[in-house]
Amino acid sequence: MPGSTGITVDLKLSHQAIAEAIGSTRVTVTRLLGDLREKDMISIHKKKITVHDPVTLSQQFA
């Protein structure tokens, strides 16, 4: 859902569930989410992920 701080994904998925969904490992997902948080591209609160700037995030992986 879009909000003033970005788009919040309210799926409440564990890192393991995300890894299984994308064919990766929990360690890789945890590392990637941590890197994105350090760059202030996302924030995570109670398993809800907020993407602060979806365009910039999508360019990160283009």
PDBQT receptor file of N, H, CA, C and O in Angstrom, charges set to zero:
ATOM      1  N   MET A   1       0.833  -1.173   0.000  1.00  0.00    +0.000 N 
ATOM      2  CA  MET A   1       0.000   0.000   0.000  1.00  0.00    +0.000 C 
ATOM      3  C   MET A   1       0.880   1.239   0.000  1.00  0.00    +0.000 C 
ATOM      4  O   MET A   1       1.792   1.342   0.820  1.00  0.00    +0.000 OA
ATOM      5  N   PRO A   2       0.623   2.195  -0.915  1.00  0.00    +0.000 N 
ATOM      6  CA  PRO A   2       1.413   3.418  -0.981  1.00  0.00    +0.000 C 
ATOM      7  C   PRO A   2       1.145   4.301   0.239  1.00  0.00    +0.000 C 
ATOM      8  O   PRO A   2       0.019   4.373   0.730  1.00  0.00    +0.000 OA
ATOM      9  N   GLY A   3       2.168   4.951   0.708  1.00  0.00    +0.000 N 
ATOM     10  H   GLY A   3       3.083   4.891   0.309  1.00  0.00    +0.000 HD
ATOM     11  CA  GLY A   3       2.043   5.868   1.827  1.00  0.00    +0.000 C 
ATOM     12  C   GLY A   3       3.017   7.008   1.663  1.00  0.00    +0.000 C 
ATOM     13  O   GLY A   3       3.688   7.111   0.636  1.00  0.00    +0.000 OA
ATOM     14  N   SER A   4       3.104   7.864   2.660  1.00  0.00    +0.000 N 
ATOM     15  H   SER A   4       2.559   7.780   3.494  1.00  0.00    +0.000 HD
ATOM     16  CA  SER A   4       3.969   9.031   2.568  1.00  0.00    +0.000 C 
ATOM     17  C   SER A   4       5.455   8.667   2.609  1.00  0.00    +0.000 C 
ATOM     18  O   SER A   4       6.300   9.448   2.173  1.00  0.00    +0.000 OA
ATOM     19  N   THR A   5       5.771   7.473   3.136  1.00  0.00    +0.000 N 
ATOM     20  H   THR A   5       5.084   6.838   3.490  1.00  0.00    +0.000 HD
ATOM     21  CA  THR A   5       7.180   7.070   3.219  1.00  0.00    +0.000 C 
ATOM     22  C   THR A   5       7.558   6.026   2.187  1.00  0.00    +0.000 C 
ATOM     23  O   THR A   5       8.688   5.537   2.188  1.00  0.00    +0.000 OA
ATOM     24  N   GLY A   6       6.630   5.675   1.302  1.00  0.00    +0.000 N 
ATOM     25  H   GLY A   6       5.712   6.071   1.300  1.00  0.00    +0.000 HD
ATOM     26  CA  GLY A   6       6.912   4.679   0.275  1.00  0.00    +0.000 C 
ATOM     27  C   GLY A   6       5.792   3.668   0.169  1.00  0.00    +0.000 C 
ATOM     28  O   GLY A   6       4.658   3.938   0.564  1.00  0.00    +0.000 OA
ATOM     29  N   ILE A   7       6.110   2.517  -0.361  1.00  0.00    +0.000 N 
ATOM     30  H   ILE A   7       7.031   2.298  -0.682  1.00  0.00    +0.000 HD
ATOM     31  CA  ILE A   7       5.137   1.446  -0.540  1.00  0.00    +0.000 C 
ATOM     32  C   ILE A   7       5.427   0.350   0.477  1.00  0.00    +0.000 C 
ATOM     33  O   ILE A   7       6.537  -0.179   0.534  1.00  0.00    +0.000 OA
ATOM     34  N   THR A   8       4.420   0.014   1.279  1.00  0.00    +0.000 N 
ATOM     35  H   THR A   8       3.518   0.444   1.233  1.00  0.00    +0.000 HD
ATOM     36  CA  THR A   8       4.588  -1.007   2.301  1.00  0.00    +0.000 C 
ATOM     37  C   THR A   8       4.007  -2.329   1.820  1.00  0.00    +0.000 C 
ATOM     38  O   THR A   8       2.860  -2.405   1.380  1.00  0.00    +0.000 OA
ATOM     39  N   VAL A   9       4.826  -3.363   1.916  1.00  0.00    +0.000 N 
ATOM     40  H   VAL A   9       5.757  -3.302   2.273  1.00  0.00    +0.000 HD
ATOM     41  CA  VAL A   9       4.406  -4.718   1.567  1.00  0.00    +0.000 C 
ATOM     42  C   VAL A   9       4.063  -5.415   2.878  1.00  0.00    +0.000 C 
ATOM     43  O   VAL A   9       4.932  -5.662   3.713  1.00  0.00    +0.000 OA
ATOM     44  N   ASP A  10       2.786  -5.725   3.042  1.00  0.00    +0.000 N 
ATOM     45  H   ASP A  10       2.080  -5.525   2.363  1.00  0.00    +0.000 HD
ATOM     46  CA  ASP A  10       2.300  -6.284   4.305  1.00  0.00    +0.000 C 
ATOM     47  C   ASP A  10       2.020  -7.778   4.148  1.00  0.00    +0.000 C 
ATOM     48  O   ASP A  10       0.885  -8.223   4.317  1.00  0.00    +0.000 OA
ATOM     49  N   LEU A  11       3.058  -8.546   3.824  1.00  0.00    +0.000 N 
ATOM     50  H   LEU A  11       3.980  -8.184   3.686  1.00  0.00    +0.000 HD
ATOM     51  CA  LEU A  11       2.897  -9.985   3.655  1.00  0.00    +0.000 C 
ATOM     52  C   LEU A  11       3.371 -10.769   4.865  1.00  0.00    +0.000 C 
ATOM     53  O   LEU A  11       3.055 -11.950   5.011  1.00  0.00    +0.000 OA
ATOM     54  N   LYS A  12       4.125 -10.115   5.728  1.00  0.00    +0.000 N 
ATOM     55  H   LYS A  12       4.382  -9.156   5.609  1.00  0.00    +0.000 HD
ATOM     56  CA  LYS A  12       4.655 -10.746   6.934  1.00  0.00    +0.000 C 
ATOM     57  C   LYS A  12       5.331 -12.085   6.645  1.00  0.00    +0.000 C 
ATOM     58  O   LYS A  12       5.025 -13.103   7.266  1.00  0.00    +0.000 OA
ATOM     59  N   LEU A  13       6.255 -12.056   5.689  1.00  0.00    +0.000 N 
ATOM     60  H   LEU A  13       6.503 -11.229   5.185  1.00  0.00    +0.000 HD
ATOM     61  CA  LEU A  13       7.006 -13.245   5.313  1.00  0.00    +0.000 C 
ATOM     62  C   LEU A  13       8.335 -13.290   6.049  1.00  0.00    +0.000 C 
ATOM     63  O   LEU A  13       8.972 -12.258   6.261  1.00  0.00    +0.000 OA
ATOM     64  N   SER A  14       8.747 -14.476   6.434  1.00  0.00    +0.000 N 
ATOM     65  H   SER A  14       8.230 -15.314   6.262  1.00  0.00    +0.000 HD
ATOM     66  CA  SER A  14      10.069 -14.638   7.030  1.00  0.00    +0.000 C 
ATOM     67  C   SER A  14      11.126 -14.590   5.927  1.00  0.00    +0.000 C 
ATOM     68  O   SER A  14      10.812 -14.735   4.745  1.00  0.00    +0.000 OA
ATOM     69  N   HIS A  15      12.357 -14.391   6.320  1.00  0.00    +0.000 N 
ATOM     70  H   HIS A  15      12.612 -14.274   7.280  1.00  0.00    +0.000 HD
ATOM     71  CA  HIS A  15      13.452 -14.405   5.343  1.00  0.00    +0.000 C 
ATOM     72  C   HIS A  15      13.507 -15.763   4.649  1.00  0.00    +0.000 C 
ATOM     73  O   HIS A  15      13.799 -15.838   3.455  1.00  0.00    +0.000 OA
ATOM     74  N   GLN A  16      13.231 -16.824   5.382  1.00  0.00    +0.000 N 
ATOM     75  H   GLN A  16      12.994 -16.763   6.352  1.00  0.00    +0.000 HD
ATOM     76  CA  GLN A  16      13.224 -18.168   4.806  1.00  0.00    +0.000 C 
ATOM     77  C   GLN A  16      12.133 -18.293   3.749  1.00  0.00    +0.000 C 
ATOM     78  O   GLN A  16      12.375 -18.856   2.681  1.00  0.00    +0.000 OA
ATOM     79  N   ALA A  17      10.947 -17.783   4.026  1.00  0.00    +0.000 N 
ATOM     80  H   ALA A  17      10.751 -17.326   4.893  1.00  0.00    +0.000 HD
ATOM     81  CA  ALA A  17       9.838 -17.862   3.070  1.00  0.00    +0.000 C 
ATOM     82  C   ALA A  17      10.141 -17.059   1.808  1.00  0.00    +0.000 C 
ATOM     83  O   ALA A  17       9.823 -17.495   0.702  1.00  0.00    +0.000 OA
ATOM     84  N   ILE A  18      10.753 -15.890   1.971  1.00  0.00    +0.000 N 
ATOM     85  H   ILE A  18      11.011 -15.536   2.870  1.00  0.00    +0.000 HD
ATOM     86  CA  ILE A  18      11.141 -15.083   0.807  1.00  0.00    +0.000 C 
ATOM     87  C   ILE A  18      12.173 -15.850  -0.015  1.00  0.00    +0.000 C 
ATOM     88  O   ILE A  18      12.070 -15.912  -1.240  1.00  0.00    +0.000 OA
ATOM     89  N   ALA A  19      13.161 -16.432   0.652  1.00  0.00    +0.000 N 
ATOM     90  H   ALA A  19      13.244 -16.382   1.648  1.00  0.00    +0.000 HD
ATOM     91  CA  ALA A  19      14.212 -17.187  -0.043  1.00  0.00    +0.000 C 
ATOM     92  C   ALA A  19      13.617 -18.341  -0.835  1.00  0.00    +0.000 C 
ATOM     93  O   ALA A  19      13.981 -18.555  -1.991  1.00  0.00    +0.000 OA
ATOM     94  N   GLU A  20      12.708 -19.084  -0.224  1.00  0.00    +0.000 N 
ATOM     95  H   GLU A  20      12.413 -18.911   0.716  1.00  0.00    +0.000 HD
ATOM     96  CA  GLU A  20      12.086 -20.210  -0.919  1.00  0.00    +0.000 C 
ATOM     97  C   GLU A  20      11.273 -19.731  -2.124  1.00  0.00    +0.000 C 
ATOM     98  O   GLU A  20      11.250 -20.396  -3.159  1.00  0.00    +0.000 OA
ATOM     99  N   ALA A  21      10.611 -18.588  -1.993  1.00  0.00    +0.000 N 
ATOM    100  H   ALA A  21      10.629 -18.048  -1.152  1.00  0.00    +0.000 HD
ATOM    101  CA  ALA A  21       9.784 -18.063  -3.081  1.00  0.00    +0.000 C 
ATOM    102  C   ALA A  21      10.611 -17.635  -4.291  1.00  0.00    +0.000 C 
ATOM    103  O   ALA A  21      10.150 -17.722  -5.429  1.00  0.00    +0.000 OA
ATOM    104  N   ILE A  22      11.840 -17.172  -4.037  1.00  0.00    +0.000 N 
ATOM    105  H   ILE A  22      12.215 -17.101  -3.113  1.00  0.00    +0.000 HD
ATOM    106  CA  ILE A  22      12.670 -16.690  -5.152  1.00  0.00    +0.000 C 
ATOM    107  C   ILE A  22      13.805 -17.641  -5.506  1.00  0.00    +0.000 C 
ATOM    108  O   ILE A  22      14.637 -17.328  -6.357  1.00  0.00    +0.000 OA
ATOM    109  N   GLY A  23      13.841 -18.793  -4.861  1.00  0.00    +0.000 N 
ATOM    110  H   GLY A  23      13.165 -19.047  -4.170  1.00  0.00    +0.000 HD
ATOM    111  CA  GLY A  23      14.865 -19.778  -5.183  1.00  0.00    +0.000 C 
ATOM    112  C   GLY A  23      16.248 -19.389  -4.695  1.00  0.00    +0.000 C 
ATOM    113  O   GLY A  23      17.244 -19.607  -5.384  1.00  0.00    +0.000 OA
ATOM    114  N   SER A  24      16.304 -18.813  -3.503  1.00  0.00    +0.000 N 
ATOM    115  H   SER A  24      15.495 -18.636  -2.943  1.00  0.00    +0.000 HD
ATOM    116  CA  SER A  24      17.576 -18.379  -2.937  1.00  0.00    +0.000 C 
ATOM    117  C   SER A  24      17.742 -19.008  -1.554  1.00  0.00    +0.000 C 
ATOM    118  O   SER A  24      17.027 -19.942  -1.192  1.00  0.00    +0.000 OA
ATOM    119  N   THR A  25      18.688 -18.483  -0.799  1.00  0.00    +0.000 N 
ATOM    120  H   THR A  25      19.268 -17.723  -1.094  1.00  0.00    +0.000 HD
ATOM    121  CA  THR A  25      18.892 -18.981   0.565  1.00  0.00    +0.000 C 
ATOM    122  C   THR A  25      18.518 -17.893   1.565  1.00  0.00    +0.000 C 
ATOM    123  O   THR A  25      18.502 -16.707   1.236  1.00  0.00    +0.000 OA
ATOM    124  N   ARG A  26      18.218 -18.313   2.788  1.00  0.00    +0.000 N 
ATOM    125  H   ARG A  26      18.231 -19.277   3.055  1.00  0.00    +0.000 HD
ATOM    126  CA  ARG A  26      17.869 -17.359   3.833  1.00  0.00    +0.000 C 
ATOM    127  C   ARG A  26      19.022 -16.400   4.096  1.00  0.00    +0.000 C 
ATOM    128  O   ARG A  26      18.810 -15.207   4.310  1.00  0.00    +0.000 OA
ATOM    129  N   VAL A  27      20.235 -16.923   4.078  1.00  0.00    +0.000 N 
ATOM    130  H   VAL A  27      20.408 -17.892   3.904  1.00  0.00    +0.000 HD
ATOM    131  CA  VAL A  27      21.414 -16.093   4.334  1.00  0.00    +0.000 C 
ATOM    132  C   VAL A  27      21.534 -14.984   3.290  1.00  0.00    +0.000 C 
ATOM    133  O   VAL A  27      21.816 -13.835   3.630  1.00  0.00    +0.000 OA
ATOM    134  N   THR A  28      21.320 -15.327   2.029  1.00  0.00    +0.000 N 
ATOM    135  H   THR A  28      21.090 -16.260   1.752  1.00  0.00    +0.000 HD
ATOM    136  CA  THR A  28      21.410 -14.337   0.956  1.00  0.00    +0.000 C 
ATOM    137  C   THR A  28      20.324 -13.280   1.105  1.00  0.00    +0.000 C 
ATOM    138  O   THR A  28      20.595 -12.088   0.955  1.00  0.00    +0.000 OA
ATOM    139  N   VAL A  29      19.113 -13.701   1.396  1.00  0.00    +0.000 N 
ATOM    140  H   VAL A  29      18.893 -14.669   1.517  1.00  0.00    +0.000 HD
ATOM    141  CA  VAL A  29      18.003 -12.760   1.573  1.00  0.00    +0.000 C 
ATOM    142  C   VAL A  29      18.281 -11.834   2.754  1.00  0.00    +0.000 C 
ATOM    143  O   VAL A  29      18.069 -10.626   2.653  1.00  0.00    +0.000 OA
ATOM    144  N   THR A  30      18.747 -12.380   3.858  1.00  0.00    +0.000 N 
ATOM    145  H   THR A  30      18.919 -13.362   3.940  1.00  0.00    +0.000 HD
ATOM    146  CA  THR A  30      19.053 -11.580   5.037  1.00  0.00    +0.000 C 
ATOM    147  C   THR A  30      20.131 -10.552   4.723  1.00  0.00    +0.000 C 
ATOM    148  O   THR A  30      20.024  -9.391   5.118  1.00  0.00    +0.000 OA
ATOM    149  N   ARG A  31      21.165 -10.980   4.015  1.00  0.00    +0.000 N 
ATOM    150  H   ARG A  31      21.252 -11.923   3.694  1.00  0.00    +0.000 HD
ATOM    151  CA  ARG A  31      22.262 -10.073   3.646  1.00  0.00    +0.000 C 
ATOM    152  C   ARG A  31      21.758  -8.964   2.719  1.00  0.00    +0.000 C 
ATOM    153  O   ARG A  31      22.083  -7.794   2.920  1.00  0.00    +0.000 OA
ATOM    154  N   LEU A  32      20.974  -9.322   1.716  1.00  0.00    +0.000 N 
ATOM    155  H   LEU A  32      20.710 -10.272   1.552  1.00  0.00    +0.000 HD
ATOM    156  CA  LEU A  32      20.464  -8.348   0.756  1.00  0.00    +0.000 C 
ATOM    157  C   LEU A  32      19.539  -7.340   1.435  1.00  0.00    +0.000 C 
ATOM    158  O   LEU A  32      19.660  -6.137   1.201  1.00  0.00    +0.000 OA
ATOM    159  N   LEU A  33      18.623  -7.812   2.265  1.00  0.00    +0.000 N 
ATOM    160  H   LEU A  33      18.524  -8.789   2.455  1.00  0.00    +0.000 HD
ATOM    161  CA  LEU A  33      17.721  -6.901   2.970  1.00  0.00    +0.000 C 
ATOM    162  C   LEU A  33      18.505  -5.975   3.903  1.00  0.00    +0.000 C 
ATOM    163  O   LEU A  33      18.173  -4.797   4.030  1.00  0.00    +0.000 OA
ATOM    164  N   GLY A  34      19.535  -6.501   4.548  1.00  0.00    +0.000 N 
ATOM    165  H   GLY A  34      19.805  -7.458   4.445  1.00  0.00    +0.000 HD
ATOM    166  CA  GLY A  34      20.385  -5.672   5.406  1.00  0.00    +0.000 C 
ATOM    167  C   GLY A  34      21.101  -4.592   4.610  1.00  0.00    +0.000 C 
ATOM    168  O   GLY A  34      21.181  -3.445   5.048  1.00  0.00    +0.000 OA
ATOM    169  N   ASP A  35      21.623  -4.955   3.439  1.00  0.00    +0.000 N 
ATOM    170  H   ASP A  35      21.557  -5.888   3.083  1.00  0.00    +0.000 HD
ATOM    171  CA  ASP A  35      22.295  -3.978   2.570  1.00  0.00    +0.000 C 
ATOM    172  C   ASP A  35      21.323  -2.884   2.142  1.00  0.00    +0.000 C 
ATOM    173  O   ASP A  35      21.672  -1.703   2.143  1.00  0.00    +0.000 OA
ATOM    174  N   LEU A  36      20.108  -3.275   1.779  1.00  0.00    +0.000 N 
ATOM    175  H   LEU A  36      19.824  -4.234   1.778  1.00  0.00    +0.000 HD
ATOM    176  CA  LEU A  36      19.110  -2.299   1.340  1.00  0.00    +0.000 C 
ATOM    177  C   LEU A  36      18.693  -1.384   2.492  1.00  0.00    +0.000 C 
ATOM    178  O   LEU A  36      18.434  -0.199   2.279  1.00  0.00    +0.000 OA
ATOM    179  N   ARG A  37      18.627  -1.921   3.697  1.00  0.00    +0.000 N 
ATOM    180  H   ARG A  37      18.837  -2.883   3.870  1.00  0.00    +0.000 HD
ATOM    181  CA  ARG A  37      18.308  -1.087   4.868  1.00  0.00    +0.000 C 
ATOM    182  C   ARG A  37      19.429  -0.090   5.146  1.00  0.00    +0.000 C 
ATOM    183  O   ARG A  37      19.167   1.073   5.454  1.00  0.00    +0.000 OA
ATOM    184  N   GLU A  38      20.668  -0.541   5.038  1.00  0.00    +0.000 N 
ATOM    185  H   GLU A  38      20.881  -1.485   4.788  1.00  0.00    +0.000 HD
ATOM    186  CA  GLU A  38      21.811   0.355   5.269  1.00  0.00    +0.000 C 
ATOM    187  C   GLU A  38      21.823   1.515   4.279  1.00  0.00    +0.000 C 
ATOM    188  O   GLU A  38      22.256   2.617   4.613  1.00  0.00    +0.000 OA
ATOM    189  N   LYS A  39      21.349   1.265   3.064  1.00  0.00    +0.000 N 
ATOM    190  H   LYS A  39      20.997   0.369   2.793  1.00  0.00    +0.000 HD
ATOM    191  CA  LYS A  39      21.283   2.305   2.031  1.00  0.00    +0.000 C 
ATOM    192  C   LYS A  39      19.996   3.130   2.138  1.00  0.00    +0.000 C 
ATOM    193  O   LYS A  39      19.741   3.991   1.296  1.00  0.00    +0.000 OA
ATOM    194  N   ASP A  40      19.185   2.872   3.170  1.00  0.00    +0.000 N 
ATOM    195  H   ASP A  40      19.391   2.172   3.854  1.00  0.00    +0.000 HD
ATOM    196  CA  ASP A  40      17.900   3.549   3.385  1.00  0.00    +0.000 C 
ATOM    197  C   ASP A  40      16.952   3.405   2.208  1.00  0.00    +0.000 C 
ATOM    198  O   ASP A  40      16.135   4.291   1.955  1.00  0.00    +0.000 OA
ATOM    199  N   MET A  41      17.054   2.302   1.492  1.00  0.00    +0.000 N 
ATOM    200  H   MET A  41      17.717   1.583   1.697  1.00  0.00    +0.000 HD
ATOM    201  CA  MET A  41      16.139   2.042   0.382  1.00  0.00    +0.000 C 
ATOM    202  C   MET A  41      14.867   1.357   0.867  1.00  0.00    +0.000 C 
ATOM    203  O   MET A  41      13.806   1.481   0.255  1.00  0.00    +0.000 OA
ATOM    204  N   ILE A  42      14.992   0.625   1.987  1.00  0.00    +0.000 N 
ATOM    205  H   ILE A  42      15.854   0.524   2.484  1.00  0.00    +0.000 HD
ATOM    206  CA  ILE A  42      13.841  -0.048   2.576  1.00  0.00    +0.000 C 
ATOM    207  C   ILE A  42      13.913   0.094   4.095  1.00  0.00    +0.000 C 
ATOM    208  O   ILE A  42      14.959   0.413   4.660  1.00  0.00    +0.000 OA
ATOM    209  N   SER A  43      12.790  -0.147   4.726  1.00  0.00    +0.000 N 
ATOM    210  H   SER A  43      11.940  -0.406   4.266  1.00  0.00    +0.000 HD
ATOM    211  CA  SER A  43      12.775  -0.314   6.177  1.00  0.00    +0.000 C 
ATOM    212  C   SER A  43      11.869  -1.501   6.470  1.00  0.00    +0.000 C 
ATOM    213  O   SER A  43      10.953  -1.807   5.708  1.00  0.00    +0.000 OA
ATOM    214  N   ILE A  44      12.141  -2.156   7.581  1.00  0.00    +0.000 N 
ATOM    215  H   ILE A  44      12.886  -1.907   8.200  1.00  0.00    +0.000 HD
ATOM    216  CA  ILE A  44      11.366  -3.334   7.966  1.00  0.00    +0.000 C 
ATOM    217  C   ILE A  44      10.903  -3.136   9.397  1.00  0.00    +0.000 C 
ATOM    218  O   ILE A  44      11.695  -2.838  10.291  1.00  0.00    +0.000 OA
ATOM    219  N   HIS A  45       9.596  -3.310   9.595  1.00  0.00    +0.000 N 
ATOM    220  H   HIS A  45       8.953  -3.553   8.868  1.00  0.00    +0.000 HD
ATOM    221  CA  HIS A  45       9.026  -3.187  10.931  1.00  0.00    +0.000 C 
ATOM    222  C   HIS A  45       7.917  -4.220  11.073  1.00  0.00    +0.000 C 
ATOM    223  O   HIS A  45       6.945  -4.207  10.318  1.00  0.00    +0.000 OA
ATOM    224  N   LYS A  46       8.069  -5.110  12.039  1.00  0.00    +0.000 N 
ATOM    225  H   LYS A  46       8.859  -5.121  12.653  1.00  0.00    +0.000 HD
ATOM    226  CA  LYS A  46       7.103  -6.189  12.275  1.00  0.00    +0.000 C 
ATOM    227  C   LYS A  46       6.818  -6.988  10.999  1.00  0.00    +0.000 C 
ATOM    228  O   LYS A  46       5.667  -7.273  10.668  1.00  0.00    +0.000 OA
ATOM    229  N   LYS A  47       7.898  -7.340  10.293  1.00  0.00    +0.000 N 
ATOM    230  H   LYS A  47       8.833  -7.108  10.562  1.00  0.00    +0.000 HD
ATOM    231  CA  LYS A  47       7.862  -8.136   9.061  1.00  0.00    +0.000 C 
ATOM    232  C   LYS A  47       7.158  -7.439   7.904  1.00  0.00    +0.000 C 
ATOM    233  O   LYS A  47       6.859  -8.077   6.895  1.00  0.00    +0.000 OA
ATOM    234  N   LYS A  48       6.890  -6.146   8.028  1.00  0.00    +0.000 N 
ATOM    235  H   LYS A  48       7.134  -5.628   8.848  1.00  0.00    +0.000 HD
ATOM    236  CA  LYS A  48       6.358  -5.359   6.921  1.00  0.00    +0.000 C 
ATOM    237  C   LYS A  48       7.529  -4.612   6.300  1.00  0.00    +0.000 C 
ATOM    238  O   LYS A  48       8.292  -3.945   7.000  1.00  0.00    +0.000 OA
ATOM    239  N   ILE A  49       7.667  -4.727   4.990  1.00  0.00    +0.000 N 
ATOM    240  H   ILE A  49       7.047  -5.268   4.421  1.00  0.00    +0.000 HD
ATOM    241  CA  ILE A  49       8.768  -4.073   4.286  1.00  0.00    +0.000 C 
ATOM    242  C   ILE A  49       8.232  -2.831   3.593  1.00  0.00    +0.000 C 
ATOM    243  O   ILE A  49       7.263  -2.906   2.838  1.00  0.00    +0.000 OA
ATOM    244  N   THR A  50       8.864  -1.678   3.849  1.00  0.00    +0.000 N 
ATOM    245  H   THR A  50       9.652  -1.617   4.462  1.00  0.00    +0.000 HD
ATOM    246  CA  THR A  50       8.504  -0.440   3.162  1.00  0.00    +0.000 C 
ATOM    247  C   THR A  50       9.616  -0.095   2.191  1.00  0.00    +0.000 C 
ATOM    248  O   THR A  50      10.775   0.052   2.578  1.00  0.00    +0.000 OA
ATOM    249  N   VAL A  51       9.250   0.034   0.926  1.00  0.00    +0.000 N 
ATOM    250  H   VAL A  51       8.309  -0.085   0.611  1.00  0.00    +0.000 HD
ATOM    251  CA  VAL A  51      10.185   0.440  -0.126  1.00  0.00    +0.000 C 
ATOM    252  C   VAL A  51      10.047   1.952  -0.246  1.00  0.00    +0.000 C 
ATOM    253  O   VAL A  51       8.995   2.450  -0.645  1.00  0.00    +0.000 OA
ATOM    254  N   HIS A  52      11.107   2.686   0.097  1.00  0.00    +0.000 N 
ATOM    255  H   HIS A  52      11.962   2.281   0.421  1.00  0.00    +0.000 HD
ATOM    256  CA  HIS A  52      11.046   4.138   0.141  1.00  0.00    +0.000 C 
ATOM    257  C   HIS A  52      11.029   4.771  -1.245  1.00  0.00    +0.000 C 
ATOM    258  O   HIS A  52      10.352   5.779  -1.448  1.00  0.00    +0.000 OA
ATOM    259  N   ASP A  53      11.747   4.212  -2.188  1.00  0.00    +0.000 N 
ATOM    260  H   ASP A  53      12.297   3.393  -2.023  1.00  0.00    +0.000 HD
ATOM    261  CA  ASP A  53      11.787   4.761  -3.550  1.00  0.00    +0.000 C 
ATOM    262  C   ASP A  53      11.834   3.590  -4.532  1.00  0.00    +0.000 C 
ATOM    263  O   ASP A  53      12.914   3.124  -4.894  1.00  0.00    +0.000 OA
ATOM    264  N   PRO A  54      10.659   3.116  -4.964  1.00  0.00    +0.000 N 
ATOM    265  CA  PRO A  54      10.610   1.929  -5.836  1.00  0.00    +0.000 C 
ATOM    266  C   PRO A  54      11.412   2.070  -7.131  1.00  0.00    +0.000 C 
ATOM    267  O   PRO A  54      12.000   1.097  -7.603  1.00  0.00    +0.000 OA
ATOM    268  N   VAL A  55      11.440   3.267  -7.704  1.00  0.00    +0.000 N 
ATOM    269  H   VAL A  55      10.963   4.058  -7.321  1.00  0.00    +0.000 HD
ATOM    270  CA  VAL A  55      12.171   3.462  -8.963  1.00  0.00    +0.000 C 
ATOM    271  C   VAL A  55      13.666   3.248  -8.738  1.00  0.00    +0.000 C 
ATOM    272  O   VAL A  55      14.316   2.532  -9.499  1.00  0.00    +0.000 OA
ATOM    273  N   THR A  56      14.202   3.865  -7.704  1.00  0.00    +0.000 N 
ATOM    274  H   THR A  56      13.674   4.447  -7.086  1.00  0.00    +0.000 HD
ATOM    275  CA  THR A  56      15.630   3.696  -7.402  1.00  0.00    +0.000 C 
ATOM    276  C   THR A  56      15.945   2.242  -7.076  1.00  0.00    +0.000 C 
ATOM    277  O   THR A  56      16.972   1.715  -7.504  1.00  0.00    +0.000 OA
ATOM    278  N   LEU A  57      15.064   1.596  -6.321  1.00  0.00    +0.000 N 
ATOM    279  H   LEU A  57      14.230   2.025  -5.973  1.00  0.00    +0.000 HD
ATOM    280  CA  LEU A  57      15.279   0.189  -5.981  1.00  0.00    +0.000 C 
ATOM    281  C   LEU A  57      15.301  -0.677  -7.231  1.00  0.00    +0.000 C 
ATOM    282  O   LEU A  57      16.150  -1.560  -7.356  1.00  0.00    +0.000 OA
ATOM    283  N   SER A  58      14.380  -0.437  -8.155  1.00  0.00    +0.000 N 
ATOM    284  H   SER A  58      13.691   0.280  -8.053  1.00  0.00    +0.000 HD
ATOM    285  CA  SER A  58      14.345  -1.240  -9.378  1.00  0.00    +0.000 C 
ATOM    286  C   SER A  58      15.597  -1.018 -10.221  1.00  0.00    +0.000 C 
ATOM    287  O   SER A  58      16.059  -1.948 -10.884  1.00  0.00    +0.000 OA
ATOM    288  N   GLN A  59      16.155   0.186 -10.211  1.00  0.00    +0.000 N 
ATOM    289  H   GLN A  59      15.780   0.941  -9.673  1.00  0.00    +0.000 HD
ATOM    290  CA  GLN A  59      17.370   0.481 -10.966  1.00  0.00    +0.000 C 
ATOM    291  C   GLN A  59      18.582  -0.212 -10.346  1.00  0.00    +0.000 C 
ATOM    292  O   GLN A  59      19.573  -0.469 -11.029  1.00  0.00    +0.000 OA
ATOM    293  N   GLN A  60      18.499  -0.510  -9.062  1.00  0.00    +0.000 N 
ATOM    294  H   GLN A  60      17.694  -0.301  -8.507  1.00  0.00    +0.000 HD
ATOM    295  CA  GLN A  60      19.588  -1.175  -8.353  1.00  0.00    +0.000 C 
ATOM    296  C   GLN A  60      19.850  -2.564  -8.947  1.00  0.00    +0.000 C 
ATOM    297  O   GLN A  60      20.973  -3.065  -8.874  1.00  0.00    +0.000 OA
ATOM    298  N   PHE A  61      18.833  -3.183  -9.528  1.00  0.00    +0.000 N 
ATOM    299  H   PHE A  61      17.921  -2.777  -9.588  1.00  0.00    +0.000 HD
ATOM    300  CA  PHE A  61      18.931  -4.553 -10.007  1.00  0.00    +0.000 C 
ATOM    301  C   PHE A  61      18.747  -4.662 -11.513  1.00  0.00    +0.000 C 
ATOM    302  O   PHE A  61      18.526  -5.757 -12.031  1.00  0.00    +0.000 OA
ATOM    303  N   ALA A  62      18.833  -3.563 -12.208  1.00  0.00    +0.000 N 
ATOM    304  H   ALA A  62      19.012  -2.673 -11.787  1.00  0.00    +0.000 HD
ATOM    305  CA  ALA A  62      18.653  -3.577 -13.672  1.00  0.00    +0.000 C 
ATOM    306  C   ALA A  62      19.906  -4.031 -14.379  1.00  0.00    +0.000 C 
ATOM    307  O   ALA A  62      19.930  -4.101 -15.608  1.00  0.00    +0.000 OA
TER     308      ALA A  62
